Amino acid sequence: MADIAVEAHNLTVSYHHKPVLWDVDFQLPQGSLIGIVGPNGSGKTTLLKSIMGLVQPDSGYVEIFGKPLEQVRARVSYVPQRESVDWDFPISVREVVEMGRYRPGRLLRRLDSTDKAIVRQSIARVGLEAFADQQIAQLSGGQQQRVFIARALAQQADLYLMDEPFAGVDATSERAILQLLAEMKVAGKTVVMVHHDLQTVQEYFDWVLLLNTRLVACGPVSSAFTEDNLRQAYGGQLTILSKVAHLVEEHDFPVRDRSKKQRT
């Protein structure tokens, strides 16, 4: 396998004494687009937060680029779920993206011309130049999601952790995010993303991690995203899986008609 971006060993995390992740082991390769897939409550968001150091494990550990998070934190960027953000906070698109240029120990310094150029470029890459001075509350859901991706881009990290970046976004934003992901992969970046749409897994990702509290499978989509593994991950939710399993078997995942997707 390629060089390792993220590695977990015996990772167990619980909330109120109830395990959310249980004895999870995996290795994720650098320079790949990686989807974390599983049913609701399977520990997907908790896994991202564990990698990012936002929750503490009961046991086990995570390494990033072969080192503890504290030694490589500047190389890691996190894009949370859009629903977890207070979008009424009075701040502009530009100011949000500027946050990506600050580092621990340098929070009070002024941004220089290089920082400002990177901020402008990051906003342009997500197609929001015309909205740079608008308050984030005035944006659509898809535009808000792109703002936080622009902030992550401004950080110029090597590993990007994204929690359902396609959730609730319009078709234009989804296309823009997909194009960015392709560009990031070409640049050697690693993207690890919680994803809920099983029909697009083969279309979007190189690698998949199937999770349901325990690790079900982790590997290239071609070998890990199988009918048996889906059934293990989703258990009795066979109504959801019946069509997906058939499509996996036939290797014929259709591209969704994004023109019918509800705009937000």
Accessible surface in RSA format (square Angstrom, percent):
REM  Atomic radii and reference values for relative SASA: ProtOr
REM  Chains: A
REM  Algorithm: Lee & Richards
REM  Probe-radius: 1.40
REM  Slices: 20
REM RES _ NUM      All-atoms   Total-Side   Main-Chain    Non-polar    All polar
REM                ABS   REL    ABS   REL    ABS   REL    ABS   REL    ABS   REL
RES MET A   1   128.90  66.8  36.15  23.9  92.75 220.8  46.80  39.8  82.10 108.8
RES ALA A   2    60.07  55.2  38.28  59.1  21.79  49.6  52.02  73.3   8.05  21.3
RES ASP A   3   106.67  74.7  97.18  96.7   9.49  22.4  20.34  47.9  86.33  86.1
RES ILE A   4    42.24  24.0  34.50  25.7   7.73  18.6  34.50  24.8   7.73  21.0
RES ALA A   5     0.03   0.0   0.00   0.0   0.03   0.1   0.02   0.0   0.01   0.0
RES VAL A   6     0.10   0.1   0.00   0.0   0.10   0.2   0.10   0.1   0.00   0.0
RES GLU A   7    30.61  17.6  30.59  23.1   0.02   0.1   2.40   4.6  28.22  23.0
RES ALA A   8     0.23   0.2   0.00   0.0   0.23   0.5   0.00   0.0   0.23   0.6
RES HIS A   9    55.59  30.4  55.42  38.5   0.17   0.4  37.74  38.9  17.85  20.8
RES ASN A  10    79.81  55.0  79.38  76.7   0.44   1.0  18.90  45.5  60.91  58.9
RES LEU A  11     0.49   0.3   0.49   0.3   0.00   0.0   0.49   0.3   0.00   0.0
RES THR A  12    15.71  11.2  15.71  15.9   0.00   0.0   9.41  12.6   6.30   9.5
RES VAL A  13     1.43   0.9   1.43   1.3   0.00   0.0   1.43   1.2   0.00   0.0
RES SER A  14    32.90  27.8  16.31  21.8  16.60  38.2   4.80  10.2  28.10  39.4
RES TYR A  15    91.22  42.6  86.15  49.0   5.07  13.2  81.90  61.5   9.32  11.5
RES HIS A  16   179.66  98.2 146.92 102.1  32.73  83.7 102.98 106.1  76.68  89.2
RES HIS A  17   181.49  99.2 150.11 104.3  31.38  80.3 101.70 104.8  79.79  92.8
RES LYS A  18   151.54  73.9 149.62  91.8   1.92   4.6  93.86  84.5  57.67  61.4
RES PRO A  19    55.26  40.3  46.70  42.6   8.57  31.1  46.70  38.6   8.57  53.2
RES VAL A  20    25.06  16.5  22.45  20.3   2.61   6.3  25.06  21.8   0.00   0.0
RES LEU A  21     0.00   0.0   0.00   0.0   0.00   0.0   0.00   0.0   0.00   0.0
RES TRP A  22   101.82  40.9 101.59  49.2   0.24   0.6  95.71  51.0   6.12   9.9
RES ASP A  23    67.64  47.4  54.14  53.9  13.50  31.9   7.59  17.9  60.06  59.9
RES VAL A  24     0.00   0.0   0.00   0.0   0.00   0.0   0.00   0.0   0.00   0.0
RES ASP A  25    55.98  39.2  50.63  50.4   5.35  12.6  32.17  75.7  23.81  23.7
RES PHE A  26    12.28   6.1   0.02   0.0  12.26  31.9  10.89   6.6   1.39   4.0
RES GLN A  27    76.62  42.8  70.10  51.2   6.53  15.5  15.23  32.4  61.39  46.6
RES LEU A  28     0.35   0.2   0.35   0.2   0.00   0.0   0.35   0.2   0.00   0.0
RES PRO A  29     4.83   3.5   4.83   4.4   0.00   0.0   4.83   4.0   0.00   0.0
RES GLN A  30    61.07  34.1  53.05  38.8   8.02  19.1  10.18  21.7  50.89  38.6
RES GLY A  31    24.00  29.6   0.00   N/A  24.00  29.6  12.20  33.5  11.80  26.4
RES SER A  32    13.52  11.4  13.52  18.0   0.00   0.0   0.00   0.0  13.52  18.9
RES LEU A  33    15.66   8.7  15.60  11.2   0.05   0.1  15.66  11.0   0.00   0.0
RES ILE A  34     0.16   0.1   0.00   0.0   0.16   0.4   0.00   0.0   0.16   0.4
RES GLY A  35     0.00   0.0   0.00   N/A   0.00   0.0   0.00   0.0   0.00   0.0
RES ILE A  36     0.15   0.1   0.15   0.1   0.00   0.0   0.15   0.1   0.00   0.0
RES VAL A  37     0.31   0.2   0.31   0.3   0.00   0.0   0.31   0.3   0.00   0.0
RES GLY A  38     5.58   6.9   0.00   N/A   5.58   6.9   0.00   0.0   5.58  12.5
RES PRO A  39    10.65   7.8   6.38   5.8   4.27  15.5  10.65   8.8   0.00   0.0
RES ASN A  40   151.65 104.6 124.35 120.2  27.30  65.7  34.97  84.2 116.68 112.8
RES GLY A  41    73.64  90.8   0.00   N/A  73.64  90.8  41.82 114.8  31.82  71.3
RES SER A  42     0.80   0.7   0.00   0.0   0.80   1.8   0.48   1.0   0.31   0.4
RES GLY A  43     6.00   7.4   0.00   N/A   6.00   7.4   3.43   9.4   2.57   5.8
RES LYS A  44    17.16   8.4  14.91   9.1   2.25   5.4   6.15   5.5  11.02  11.7
RES THR A  45    38.68  27.5  36.15  36.6   2.54   6.0  29.60  39.8   9.09  13.7
RES THR A  46    10.20   7.3   9.64   9.8   0.56   1.3   0.08   0.1  10.12  15.3
RES LEU A  47     0.26   0.1   0.26   0.2   0.00   0.0   0.26   0.2   0.00   0.0
RES LEU A  48     0.00   0.0   0.00   0.0   0.00   0.0   0.00   0.0   0.00   0.0
RES LYS A  49    71.59  34.9  71.59  43.9   0.00   0.0  18.14  16.3  53.44  56.9
RES SER A  50    10.15   8.6   0.42   0.6   9.74  22.4   0.42   0.9   9.74  13.6
RES ILE A  51     1.94   1.1   0.08   0.1   1.86   4.5   0.08   0.1   1.86   5.0
RES MET A  52    23.17  12.0  22.79  15.1   0.38   0.9  22.79  19.4   0.38   0.5
RES GLY A  53    31.54  38.9   0.00   N/A  31.54  38.9  12.65  34.7  18.89  42.3
RES LEU A  54    99.85  55.6  69.26  49.5  30.59  76.9  72.58  51.0  27.27  73.4
RES VAL A  55    27.24  17.9  20.67  18.7   6.57  15.8  26.38  22.9   0.86   2.3
RES GLN A  56   139.04  77.8 121.41  88.7  17.63  42.0  60.34 128.4  78.70  59.7
RES PRO A  57    47.28  34.5  28.54  26.0  18.74  68.1  28.54  23.6  18.74 116.5
RES ASP A  58    90.11  63.1  54.42  54.2  35.68  84.4  26.46  62.3  63.65  63.5
RES SER A  59    56.69  47.9  47.34  63.2   9.35  21.5  46.15  98.3  10.54  14.8
RES GLY A  60    31.45  38.8   0.00   N/A  31.45  38.8   7.97  21.9  23.48  52.6
RES TYR A  61   111.42  52.0 108.78  61.9   2.64   6.9  80.45  60.5  30.97  38.2
RES VAL A  62    26.43  17.4   9.14   8.3  17.29  41.7   9.14   7.9  17.29  46.9
RES GLU A  63    51.48  29.6  50.91  38.5   0.57   1.4   2.82   5.5  48.66  39.7
RES ILE A  64     0.00   0.0   0.00   0.0   0.00   0.0   0.00   0.0   0.00   0.0
RES PHE A  65    26.01  13.0   7.16   4.4  18.85  49.0  10.75   6.5  15.26  43.7
RES GLY A  66    52.66  64.9   0.00   N/A  52.66  64.9  27.54  75.6  25.12  56.3
RES LYS A  67   101.17  49.4 100.96  61.9   0.21   0.5  44.96  40.5  56.21  59.9
RES PRO A  68    59.03  43.0  57.43  52.3   1.61   5.8  59.03  48.7   0.00   0.0
RES LEU A  69    14.75   8.2  12.51   8.9   2.24   5.6  12.51   8.8   2.24   6.0
RES GLU A  70   131.12  75.3 105.31  79.7  25.81  61.5  61.15 118.3  69.97  57.1
RES GLN A  71   123.66  69.1  87.89  64.2  35.77  85.2  36.13  76.9  87.53  66.4
RES VAL A  72     7.59   5.0   3.95   3.6   3.65   8.8   7.59   6.6   0.00   0.0
RES ARG A  73    92.31  38.8  89.65  45.7   2.67   6.3  37.60  51.4  54.72  33.2
RES ALA A  74    55.31  50.9  43.84  67.7  11.47  26.1  47.67  67.1   7.64  20.2
RES ARG A  75    91.65  38.5  90.55  46.2   1.10   2.6  38.55  52.7  53.10  32.2
RES VAL A  76     1.29   0.8   0.00   0.0   1.29   3.1   0.00   0.0   1.29   3.5
RES SER A  77     3.88   3.3   2.99   4.0   0.89   2.0   0.89   1.9   2.99   4.2
RES TYR A  78    34.04  15.9  25.42  14.5   8.63  22.4  22.85  17.2  11.20  13.8
RES VAL A  79     0.41   0.3   0.41   0.4   0.00   0.0   0.41   0.4   0.00   0.0
RES PRO A  80    23.50  17.1  21.69  19.8   1.82   6.6  21.69  17.9   1.82  11.3
RES GLN A  81    55.99  31.3  54.09  39.5   1.91   4.5   8.66  18.4  47.33  35.9
RES ARG A  82    42.13  17.7  38.69  19.7   3.44   8.2   4.19   5.7  37.94  23.0
RES GLU A  83   124.80  71.7  90.57  68.5  34.23  81.5  72.39 140.0  52.41  42.8
RES SER A  84    81.85  69.2  39.78  53.1  42.07  96.9  48.79 103.9  33.05  46.3
RES VAL A  85    33.92  22.3  19.89  18.0  14.03  33.8  24.36  21.2   9.55  25.9
RES ASP A  86    94.69  66.3  78.06  77.7  16.63  39.3  42.34  99.6  52.36  52.2
RES TRP A  87    34.09  13.7  30.40  14.7   3.69   8.7  30.09  16.0   4.00   6.5
RES ASP A  88   118.98  83.3  99.82  99.4  19.16  45.3  27.80  65.4  91.18  90.9
RES PHE A  89   116.11  58.1 112.13  69.5   3.98  10.4 114.95  69.7   1.17   3.3
RES PRO A  90   104.77  76.4  83.04  75.7  21.73  79.0  86.51  71.4  18.25 113.4
RES ILE A  91    17.46   9.9  17.28  12.9   0.19   0.4  17.46  12.6   0.00   0.0
RES SER A  92    12.29  10.4  12.29  16.4   0.00   0.0   8.21  17.5   4.08   5.7
RES VAL A  93     0.42   0.3   0.42   0.4   0.00   0.0   0.42   0.4   0.00   0.0
RES ARG A  94    73.34  30.8  73.34  37.4   0.00   0.0  29.13  39.8  44.21  26.8
RES GLU A  95    83.40  47.9  79.68  60.3   3.72   8.9  26.08  50.4  57.32  46.8
RES VAL A  96     3.77   2.5   3.77   3.4   0.00   0.0   3.77   3.3   0.00   0.0
RES VAL A  97     0.00   0.0   0.00   0.0   0.00   0.0   0.00   0.0   0.00   0.0
RES GLU A  98    38.61  22.2  38.61  29.2   0.00   0.0   2.22   4.3  36.39  29.7
RES MET A  99    88.89  46.0  76.85  50.9  12.04  28.7  63.39  53.9  25.51  33.8
RES GLY A 100     5.22   6.4   0.00   N/A   5.22   6.4   5.01  13.7   0.21   0.5
RES ARG A 101    29.36  12.3  28.04  14.3   1.32   3.1   0.13   0.2  29.24  17.7
RES TYR A 102    70.18  32.8  57.16  32.5  13.03  33.9  30.00  22.5  40.18  49.5
RES ARG A 103    42.95  18.0  42.49  21.7   0.46   1.1  18.42  25.2  24.53  14.9
RES PRO A 104   104.97  76.5  84.39  76.9  20.58  74.8  88.44  73.0  16.53 102.7
RES GLY A 105    84.12 103.7   0.00   N/A  84.12 103.7  42.72 117.2  41.40  92.7
RES ARG A 106   115.43  48.5 110.39  56.3   5.04  12.0  44.80  61.2  70.63  42.8
RES LEU A 107   119.81  66.7 102.69  73.5  17.12  43.0 102.69  72.1  17.12  46.1
RES LEU A 108   178.59  99.5 149.10 106.7  29.49  74.1 153.25 107.6  25.34  68.2
RES ARG A 109    61.97  26.0  46.12  23.5  15.85  37.7  48.10  65.7  13.87   8.4
RES ARG A 110   210.52  88.4 193.18  98.5  17.34  41.3  78.39 107.1 132.12  80.1
RES LEU A 111    20.35  11.3   6.91   4.9  13.43  33.8   6.91   4.9  13.43  36.2
RES ASP A 112    77.42  54.2  68.91  68.6   8.51  20.1  39.99  94.1  37.43  37.3
RES SER A 113    91.04  76.9  79.15 105.6  11.89  27.4  51.71 110.1  39.34  55.1
RES THR A 114    83.84  59.6  78.76  79.8   5.08  12.1  50.88  68.3  32.96  49.8
RES ASP A 115     4.61   3.2   4.61   4.6   0.00   0.0   0.00   0.0   4.61   4.6
RES LYS A 116   101.26  49.4  99.70  61.2   1.55   3.7  48.21  43.4  53.05  56.5
RES ALA A 117    27.71  25.5  26.50  40.9   1.21   2.7  27.20  38.3   0.51   1.3
RES ILE A 118    18.58  10.6  18.58  13.8   0.00   0.0  18.58  13.4   0.00   0.0
RES VAL A 119     2.54   1.7   2.54   2.3   0.00   0.0   2.54   2.2   0.00   0.0
RES ARG A 120   134.49  56.5 128.32  65.4   6.18  14.7  55.48  75.8  79.01  47.9
RES GLN A 121   107.15  59.9 103.33  75.5   3.82   9.1  40.37  85.9  66.78  50.6
RES SER A 122     4.44   3.8   4.20   5.6   0.24   0.6   0.18   0.4   4.26   6.0
RES ILE A 123     3.81   2.2   3.81   2.8   0.00   0.0   3.81   2.7   0.00   0.0
RES ALA A 124    43.72  40.2  30.85  47.6  12.87  29.3  31.10  43.8  12.62  33.4
RES ARG A 125   109.27  45.9  85.08  43.4  24.19  57.6  45.49  62.2  63.78  38.7
RES VAL A 126     0.98   0.6   0.18   0.2   0.80   1.9   0.98   0.9   0.00   0.0
RES GLY A 127    43.01  53.0   0.00   N/A  43.01  53.0  24.27  66.6  18.74  42.0
RES LEU A 128     0.67   0.4   0.67   0.5   0.00   0.0   0.67   0.5   0.00   0.0
RES GLU A 129   106.03  60.9  90.27  68.3  15.76  37.5  46.28  89.5  59.75  48.8
RES ALA A 130    94.21  86.6  54.62  84.3  39.60  90.1  67.44  95.0  26.77  70.9
RES PHE A 131    57.21  28.6  57.18  35.4   0.04   0.1  57.21  34.7   0.00   0.0
RES ALA A 132     9.76   9.0   8.84  13.6   0.93   2.1   8.84  12.4   0.93   2.5
RES ASP A 133   109.04  76.4  86.86  86.5  22.18  52.4  37.28  87.7  71.76  71.6
RES GLN A 134    64.78  36.2  61.41  44.9   3.37   8.0  21.83  46.5  42.95  32.6
RES GLN A 135    67.44  37.7  66.97  48.9   0.47   1.1  33.25  70.8  34.19  25.9
RES ILE A 136     3.66   2.1   3.66   2.7   0.00   0.0   3.66   2.6   0.00   0.0
RES ALA A 137    52.33  48.1  27.33  42.2  25.00  56.9  28.46  40.1  23.86  63.2
RES GLN A 138   124.44  69.6  88.00  64.3  36.43  86.7  37.73  80.3  86.71  65.8
RES LEU A 139    13.40   7.5   0.46   0.3  12.93  32.5   1.45   1.0  11.95  32.1
RES SER A 140    34.05  28.8  21.50  28.7  12.55  28.9  29.62  63.1   4.43   6.2
RES GLY A 141     7.27   9.0   0.00   N/A   7.27   9.0   2.07   5.7   5.20  11.6
RES GLY A 142     0.00   0.0   0.00   N/A   0.00   0.0   0.00   0.0   0.00   0.0
RES GLN A 143    32.34  18.1  32.34  23.6   0.00   0.0   1.08   2.3  31.25  23.7
RES GLN A 144    12.84   7.2  12.84   9.4   0.00   0.0   0.03   0.1  12.81   9.7
RES GLN A 145     1.92   1.1   1.92   1.4   0.00   0.0   0.00   0.0   1.92   1.5
RES ARG A 146    17.94   7.5  17.94   9.1   0.00   0.0   0.00   0.0  17.94  10.9
RES VAL A 147     0.00   0.0   0.00   0.0   0.00   0.0   0.00   0.0   0.00   0.0
RES PHE A 148    16.97   8.5  16.68  10.3   0.29   0.8  16.68  10.1   0.29   0.8
RES ILE A 149     1.30   0.7   1.30   1.0   0.00   0.0   1.30   0.9   0.00   0.0
RES ALA A 150     0.41   0.4   0.41   0.6   0.00   0.0   0.41   0.6   0.00   0.0
RES ARG A 151    55.17  23.2  55.14  28.1   0.02   0.1   6.94   9.5  48.23  29.2
RES ALA A 152     2.01   1.8   0.83   1.3   1.17   2.7   2.01   2.8   0.00   0.0
RES LEU A 153    10.53   5.9   4.06   2.9   6.48  16.3   4.11   2.9   6.43  17.3
RES ALA A 154     0.00   0.0   0.00   0.0   0.00   0.0   0.00   0.0   0.00   0.0
RES GLN A 155    32.16  18.0  31.74  23.2   0.42   1.0   3.72   7.9  28.44  21.6
RES GLN A 156   102.18  57.1  81.11  59.3  21.08  50.2  23.99  51.1  78.19  59.3
RES ALA A 157     0.12   0.1   0.00   0.0   0.12   0.3   0.12   0.2   0.00   0.0
RES ASP A 158    45.25  31.7  44.23  44.0   1.02   2.4   7.88  18.5  37.37  37.3
RES LEU A 159     0.00   0.0   0.00   0.0   0.00   0.0   0.00   0.0   0.00   0.0
RES TYR A 160     3.39   1.6   3.39   1.9   0.00   0.0   0.09   0.1   3.30   4.1
RES LEU A 161     0.00   0.0   0.00   0.0   0.00   0.0   0.00   0.0   0.00   0.0
RES MET A 162     0.50   0.3   0.50   0.3   0.00   0.0   0.50   0.4   0.00   0.0
RES ASP A 163     1.02   0.7   0.78   0.8   0.24   0.6   0.00   0.0   1.02   1.0
RES GLU A 164    37.17  21.3  33.57  25.4   3.61   8.6   5.19  10.0  31.98  26.1
RES PRO A 165     0.20   0.1   0.05   0.0   0.15   0.5   0.20   0.2   0.00   0.0
RES PHE A 166     6.29   3.1   4.76   2.9   1.53   4.0   4.76   2.9   1.53   4.4
RES ALA A 167    22.80  21.0  20.11  31.0   2.70   6.1  21.90  30.8   0.90   2.4
RES GLY A 168    36.49  45.0   0.00   N/A  36.49  45.0  25.61  70.3  10.88  24.4
RES VAL A 169     0.82   0.5   0.00   0.0   0.82   2.0   0.00   0.0   0.82   2.2
RES ASP A 170     3.10   2.2   3.10   3.1   0.00   0.0   0.06   0.1   3.04   3.0
RES ALA A 171    10.27   9.4  10.27  15.8   0.00   0.0  10.27  14.5   0.00   0.0
RES THR A 172    59.90  42.6  58.70  59.5   1.20   2.9  43.64  58.6  16.26  24.6
RES SER A 173     0.00   0.0   0.00   0.0   0.00   0.0   0.00   0.0   0.00   0.0
RES GLU A 174     0.00   0.0   0.00   0.0   0.00   0.0   0.00   0.0   0.00   0.0
RES ARG A 175   126.40  53.1 120.62  61.5   5.78  13.8  55.96  76.5  70.43  42.7
RES ALA A 176    25.99  23.9  16.07  24.8   9.91  22.6  24.31  34.2   1.67   4.4
RES ILE A 177     0.55   0.3   0.55   0.4   0.00   0.0   0.55   0.4   0.00   0.0
RES LEU A 178    38.37  21.4  33.36  23.9   5.01  12.6  33.54  23.6   4.83  13.0
RES GLN A 179   103.54  57.9  99.87  73.0   3.67   8.7  38.64  82.3  64.90  49.2
RES LEU A 180     4.48   2.5   4.48   3.2   0.00   0.0   4.48   3.1   0.00   0.0
RES LEU A 181     2.96   1.6   2.96   2.1   0.00   0.0   2.96   2.1   0.00   0.0
RES ALA A 182    48.48  44.6  43.87  67.7   4.61  10.5  47.53  66.9   0.95   2.5
RES GLU A 183    71.05  40.8  63.01  47.7   8.04  19.1  31.35  60.6  39.70  32.4
RES MET A 184     3.81   2.0   2.97   2.0   0.83   2.0   3.59   3.1   0.21   0.3
RES LYS A 185    82.53  40.3  75.33  46.2   7.20  17.1  41.22  37.1  41.31  44.0
RES VAL A 186   135.79  89.4 104.06  94.2  31.74  76.5 111.63  97.0  24.16  65.5
RES ALA A 187    71.99  66.2  36.07  55.7  35.93  81.7  48.57  68.4  23.42  62.1
RES GLY A 188    47.14  58.1   0.00   N/A  47.14  58.1  28.47  78.1  18.68  41.8
RES LYS A 189    45.69  22.3  45.69  28.0   0.00   0.0  22.88  20.6  22.81  24.3
RES THR A 190     1.28   0.9   1.28   1.3   0.00   0.0   0.00   0.0   1.28   1.9
RES VAL A 191     0.77   0.5   0.77   0.7   0.00   0.0   0.77   0.7   0.00   0.0
RES VAL A 192     0.00   0.0   0.00   0.0   0.00   0.0   0.00   0.0   0.00   0.0
RES MET A 193     0.61   0.3   0.61   0.4   0.00   0.0   0.61   0.5   0.00   0.0
RES VAL A 194     0.56   0.4   0.56   0.5   0.00   0.0   0.56   0.5   0.00   0.0
RES HIS A 195     2.74   1.5   2.32   1.6   0.43   1.1   1.04   1.1   1.70   2.0
RES HIS A 196   100.46  54.9  82.94  57.7  17.51  44.8  58.15  59.9  42.30  49.2
RES ASP A 197    21.32  14.9  17.17  17.1   4.15   9.8  10.04  23.6  11.28  11.3
RES LEU A 198    11.34   6.3   7.99   5.7   3.35   8.4   7.99   5.6   3.35   9.0
RES GLN A 199    47.22  26.4  46.83  34.2   0.39   0.9   3.82   8.1  43.41  32.9
RES THR A 200     0.00   0.0   0.00   0.0   0.00   0.0   0.00   0.0   0.00   0.0
RES VAL A 201     0.27   0.2   0.27   0.2   0.00   0.0   0.27   0.2   0.00   0.0
RES GLN A 202    56.89  31.8  35.15  25.7  21.74  51.8  14.64  31.2  42.25  32.0
RES GLU A 203    76.39  43.9  39.58  29.9  36.81  87.6  36.82  71.2  39.57  32.3
RES TYR A 204    13.11   6.1   1.48   0.8  11.63  30.3   4.74   3.6   8.37  10.3
RES PHE A 205    11.65   5.8   1.01   0.6  10.64  27.7   1.64   1.0  10.01  28.7
RES ASP A 206    51.03  35.7  36.40  36.2  14.63  34.6  24.57  57.8  26.46  26.4
RES TRP A 207    33.96  13.6  33.96  16.4   0.00   0.0  33.96  18.1   0.00   0.0
RES VAL A 208     0.00   0.0   0.00   0.0   0.00   0.0   0.00   0.0   0.00   0.0
RES LEU A 209     0.01   0.0   0.01   0.0   0.00   0.0   0.01   0.0   0.00   0.0
RES LEU A 210     0.00   0.0   0.00   0.0   0.00   0.0   0.00   0.0   0.00   0.0
RES LEU A 211     0.00   0.0   0.00   0.0   0.00   0.0   0.00   0.0   0.00   0.0
RES ASN A 212    56.84  39.2  45.73  44.2  11.11  26.7   4.92  11.8  51.91  50.2
RES THR A 213    37.47  26.7  37.47  38.0   0.00   0.0  21.52  28.9  15.96  24.1
RES ARG A 214   132.12  55.5 132.10  67.3   0.02   0.0  51.38  70.2  80.74  48.9
RES LEU A 215    53.68  29.9  29.39  21.0  24.29  61.1  29.39  20.6  24.29  65.4
RES VAL A 216    35.53  23.4  10.31   9.3  25.22  60.8  13.55  11.8  21.99  59.6
RES ALA A 217    15.97  14.7   8.54  13.2   7.43  16.9  15.97  22.5   0.00   0.0
RES CYS A 218    40.20  30.4   7.82   8.7  32.38  76.1   6.18  15.7  34.03  36.7
RES GLY A 219     4.63   5.7   0.00   N/A   4.63   5.7   4.63  12.7   0.00   0.0
RES PRO A 220    57.52  41.9  57.52  52.4   0.00   0.0  57.52  47.5   0.00   0.0
RES VAL A 221    11.70   7.7  11.14  10.1   0.56   1.3  11.14   9.7   0.56   1.5
RES SER A 222   101.67  85.9  67.84  90.5  33.83  77.9  53.62 114.2  48.06  67.3
RES SER A 223    72.35  61.1  51.79  69.1  20.55  47.3  48.83 104.0  23.52  32.9
RES ALA A 224     6.08   5.6   3.25   5.0   2.83   6.4   6.08   8.6   0.00   0.0
RES PHE A 225     2.89   1.4   0.00   0.0   2.89   7.5   0.00   0.0   2.89   8.3
RES THR A 226    43.30  30.8  43.30  43.9   0.00   0.0  40.17  54.0   3.13   4.7
RES GLU A 227    57.23  32.9  55.06  41.7   2.17   5.2  14.69  28.4  42.54  34.7
RES ASP A 228   102.47  71.8  98.76  98.3   3.71   8.8  24.10  56.7  78.38  78.2
RES ASN A 229    24.82  17.1  24.82  24.0   0.00   0.0   0.00   0.0  24.82  24.0
RES LEU A 230     0.35   0.2   0.35   0.3   0.00   0.0   0.35   0.2   0.00   0.0
RES ARG A 231    88.85  37.3  83.31  42.5   5.53  13.2  38.65  52.8  50.19  30.4
RES GLN A 232   118.65  66.3  93.23  68.1  25.42  60.5  39.39  83.8  79.26  60.1
RES ALA A 233     0.00   0.0   0.00   0.0   0.00   0.0   0.00   0.0   0.00   0.0
RES TYR A 234    15.83   7.4  12.09   6.9   3.74   9.7   9.86   7.4   5.97   7.4
RES GLY A 235    39.01  48.1   0.00   N/A  39.01  48.1  33.99  93.3   5.02  11.2
RES GLY A 236    74.81  92.3   0.00   N/A  74.81  92.3  37.66 103.4  37.15  83.2
RES GLN A 237    75.40  42.2  67.35  49.2   8.05  19.2  34.68  73.8  40.72  30.9
RES LEU A 238    84.87  47.3  83.22  59.5   1.65   4.2  83.46  58.6   1.41   3.8
RES THR A 239   127.38  90.6 109.63 111.1  17.75  42.3  78.87 105.9  48.51  73.3
RES ILE A 240    97.23  55.3  84.19  62.7  13.03  31.4  91.35  65.8   5.88  16.0
RES LEU A 241     0.34   0.2   0.34   0.2   0.00   0.0   0.34   0.2   0.00   0.0
RES SER A 242    67.98  57.4  56.62  75.6  11.35  26.2  42.25  90.0  25.73  36.0
RES LYS A 243   120.75  58.9 114.47  70.2   6.29  15.0  74.70  67.2  46.05  49.1
RES VAL A 244     6.88   4.5   6.88   6.2   0.00   0.0   6.88   6.0   0.00   0.0
RES ALA A 245     4.46   4.1   4.34   6.7   0.11   0.3   4.46   6.3   0.00   0.0
RES HIS A 246   102.02  55.8  98.46  68.4   3.56   9.1  62.07  64.0  39.95  46.5
RES LEU A 247    18.24  10.2  18.24  13.0   0.00   0.0  18.24  12.8   0.00   0.0
RES VAL A 248    11.15   7.3  10.70   9.7   0.45   1.1  10.70   9.3   0.45   1.2
RES GLU A 249   113.10  64.9  91.80  69.5  21.29  50.7  35.20  68.1  77.90  63.6
RES GLU A 250    95.91  55.1  76.06  57.5  19.85  47.3  16.84  32.6  79.07  64.6
RES HIS A 251   143.92  78.7 117.11  81.4  26.81  68.6  82.16  84.7  61.75  71.9
RES ASP A 252    92.32  64.7  88.79  88.4   3.53   8.3  16.20  38.1  76.12  75.9
RES PHE A 253    29.82  14.9   5.12   3.2  24.71  64.3   5.12   3.1  24.71  70.7
RES PRO A 254    59.93  43.7  50.77  46.3   9.16  33.3  59.17  48.9   0.77   4.8
RES VAL A 255    92.63  61.0  70.47  63.8  22.16  53.4  70.52  61.3  22.11  60.0
RES ARG A 256    67.40  28.3  56.01  28.6  11.39  27.1  43.65  59.7  23.75  14.4
RES ASP A 257    77.88  54.6  55.99  55.7  21.89  51.8  37.33  87.9  40.55  40.4
RES ARG A 258    34.76  14.6  29.10  14.8   5.66  13.5   7.66  10.5  27.10  16.4
RES SER A 259   100.47  84.9  58.59  78.2  41.88  96.5  55.43 118.0  45.04  63.1
RES LYS A 260   168.77  82.3 135.91  83.4  32.86  78.2  89.66  80.7  79.11  84.3
RES LYS A 261    56.11  27.4  39.72  24.4  16.39  39.0  45.11  40.6  11.00  11.7
RES GLN A 262   150.39  84.1 133.96  97.9  16.43  39.1  50.10 106.6 100.29  76.1
RES ARG A 263   155.59  65.3 136.65  69.7  18.93  45.1  63.53  86.8  92.06  55.8
RES THR A 264    70.41  50.1  33.42  33.9  37.00  88.2  62.13  83.5   8.28  12.5
END  Absolute sums over single chains surface
CHAIN  1 A    12564.5       9990.7       2573.9       6591.5       5973.1
END  Absolute sums over all chains
TOTAL         12564.5       9990.7       2573.9       6591.5       5973.1
